[in-house]
Amino acid sequence: MPRRSETTNESQPKIRIQYYRSFIAAPKTHKSIVRSLGLRKLNQIVERPDSDAMRGAVAKVPHLLRIVE
């Protein structure tokens, strides 16, 4: 029997999120959103599950993050 994490990771679609603008002058809540997505450096791209929660997090800070196709 496959592990649960193996089946969910492969079957779920992914989105690529890019951190393209600095959050130096942004509020603390915006900084915490960027950090919680695992973004540390400018122009870094991470893959996350395509869920409403992830898209909502990106929608909170559209001036700092973008979804890359």
GROMACS elastic network, one bead per residue, 0.5 to 0.9 nm:
[ bonds ]
;  ai    aj funct       b0    kb
    1     4     6  0.89623   500
    2     5     6  0.83791   500
    2     6     6  0.66434   500
    2     7     6  0.69563   500
    3     6     6  0.54181   500
    3     7     6  0.67639   500
    4     7     6  0.54895   500
    4     8     6  0.64119   500
    4     9     6  0.87143   500
    5     8     6  0.53775   500
    5     9     6  0.60398   500
    5    10     6  0.87188   500
    6     9     6  0.55523   500
    6    10     6  0.65622   500
    6    11     6  0.88122   500
    7    10     6  0.57726   500
    7    11     6  0.63256   500
    7    12     6  0.86343   500
    8    11     6  0.54609   500
    8    12     6  0.59987   500
    9    12     6  0.57181   500
    9    13     6  0.83316   500
    9    14     6  0.89771   500
    9    49     6  0.80009   500
   10    13     6  0.77630   500
   12    49     6  0.64647   500
   12    50     6  0.72329   500
   12    51     6  0.89660   500
   13    48     6  0.86369   500
   13    49     6  0.60481   500
   13    50     6  0.55131   500
   13    51     6  0.85003   500
   14    47     6  0.61250   500
   14    48     6  0.55136   500
   14    51     6  0.84788   500
   15    46     6  0.82359   500
   15    47     6  0.55790   500
   15    48     6  0.55646   500
   15    49     6  0.61710   500
   15    50     6  0.52888   500
   15    51     6  0.87338   500
   15    54     6  0.86649   500
   15    55     6  0.87332   500
   15    67     6  0.69202   500
   15    68     6  0.74694   500
   15    69     6  0.76785   500
   16    45     6  0.63299   500
   16    46     6  0.55717   500
   16    48     6  0.65172   500
   16    49     6  0.88418   500
   16    50     6  0.88305   500
   16    66     6  0.84963   500
   16    67     6  0.57362   500
   16    68     6  0.52924   500
   16    69     6  0.68111   500
   17    37     6  0.86975   500
   17    39     6  0.88328   500
   17    44     6  0.82275   500
   17    45     6  0.54401   500
   17    46     6  0.54307   500
   17    47     6  0.63690   500
   17    48     6  0.75295   500
   17    58     6  0.79429   500
   17    65     6  0.67427   500
   17    66     6  0.57881   500
   17    68     6  0.58898   500
   17    69     6  0.89258   500
   18    39     6  0.81650   500
   18    42     6  0.81865   500
   18    43     6  0.59664   500
   18    44     6  0.56728   500
   18    46     6  0.66860   500
   18    64     6  0.85692   500
   18    65     6  0.56195   500
   18    66     6  0.53426   500
   18    67     6  0.62011   500
   18    68     6  0.64780   500
   19    22     6  0.79192   500
   19    34     6  0.77476   500
   19    39     6  0.66608   500
   19    40     6  0.82662   500
   19    41     6  0.73013   500
   19    42     6  0.54931   500
   19    43     6  0.51401   500
   19    44     6  0.56196   500
   19    45     6  0.66233   500
   19    46     6  0.87549   500
   19    64     6  0.61088   500
   19    66     6  0.68033   500
   20    41     6  0.87977   500
   20    42     6  0.54896   500
   20    44     6  0.75089   500
   20    45     6  0.89974   500
   20    63     6  0.86031   500
   20    64     6  0.59552   500
   20    65     6  0.59503   500
   20    66     6  0.73090   500
   21    42     6  0.66452   500
   21    43     6  0.78404   500
   21    63     6  0.71433   500
   21    65     6  0.71094   500
   22    25     6  0.79229   500
   22    26     6  0.82890   500
   22    41     6  0.88645   500
   22    42     6  0.68152   500
   22    64     6  0.66792   500
   23    27     6  0.79782   500
   23    28     6  0.89775   500
   23    30     6  0.73958   500
   23    31     6  0.61955   500
   23    34     6  0.84642   500
   23    64     6  0.68667   500
   24    27     6  0.84858   500
   24    31     6  0.82452   500
   26    29     6  0.81214   500
   26    30     6  0.61914   500
   26    31     6  0.67754   500
   27    30     6  0.54674   500
   27    31     6  0.66046   500
   27    32     6  0.89266   500
   28    31     6  0.50218   500
   28    32     6  0.61729   500
   28    33     6  0.86803   500
   29    32     6  0.51169   500
   29    33     6  0.63038   500
   29    34     6  0.88306   500
   30    33     6  0.51555   500
   30    34     6  0.64266   500
   30    35     6  0.87278   500
   30    60     6  0.77426   500
   30    61     6  0.64483   500
   30    64     6  0.85903   500
   31    34     6  0.52683   500
   31    35     6  0.62119   500
   31    36     6  0.85538   500
   32    35     6  0.50651   500
   32    36     6  0.58989   500
   32    37     6  0.86422   500
   33    36     6  0.51389   500
   33    37     6  0.64983   500
   33    57     6  0.66484   500
   33    58     6  0.82427   500
   33    60     6  0.82446   500
   33    61     6  0.79343   500
   34    37     6  0.54548   500
   34    38     6  0.69720   500
   34    39     6  0.58947   500
   34    40     6  0.79673   500
   34    57     6  0.83973   500
   34    58     6  0.84086   500
   34    61     6  0.81791   500
   34    64     6  0.81342   500
   34    65     6  0.79255   500
   35    38     6  0.52189   500
   35    39     6  0.53726   500
   35    40     6  0.65626   500
   36    39     6  0.74199   500
   37    46     6  0.80935   500
   37    48     6  0.80856   500
   37    54     6  0.82671   500
   37    57     6  0.83209   500
   38    46     6  0.73895   500
   39    42     6  0.80731   500
   39    44     6  0.65749   500
   39    45     6  0.75618   500
   39    46     6  0.71564   500
   40    44     6  0.72567   500
   41    44     6  0.55230   500
   42    45     6  0.87916   500
   45    68     6  0.82355   500
   47    50     6  0.88840   500
   48    51     6  0.85157   500
   48    54     6  0.73776   500
   49    54     6  0.71872   500
   50    53     6  0.83244   500
   50    54     6  0.65204   500
   50    55     6  0.71606   500
   51    54     6  0.53627   500
   51    55     6  0.63164   500
   51    56     6  0.84793   500
   52    55     6  0.51674   500
   52    56     6  0.58987   500
   52    57     6  0.85814   500
   53    56     6  0.50228   500
   53    57     6  0.62303   500
   53    58     6  0.87828   500
   54    57     6  0.51302   500
   54    58     6  0.64025   500
   54    59     6  0.85998   500
   55    58     6  0.51620   500
   55    59     6  0.60757   500
   55    60     6  0.87554   500
   55    67     6  0.87174   500
   56    60     6  0.63217   500
   57    60     6  0.52909   500
   57    61     6  0.71155   500
   58    61     6  0.55762   500
   58    62     6  0.60793   500
   58    64     6  0.85040   500
   58    65     6  0.61651   500
   58    66     6  0.70407   500
   58    67     6  0.78162   500
   59    62     6  0.53869   500
   59    65     6  0.83291   500
   59    66     6  0.87412   500
   60    63     6  0.87441   500
   61    64     6  0.55367   500
   61    65     6  0.62037   500
   61    66     6  0.87526   500
   62    65     6  0.52191   500
   62    66     6  0.63316   500
   63    66     6  0.79761   500
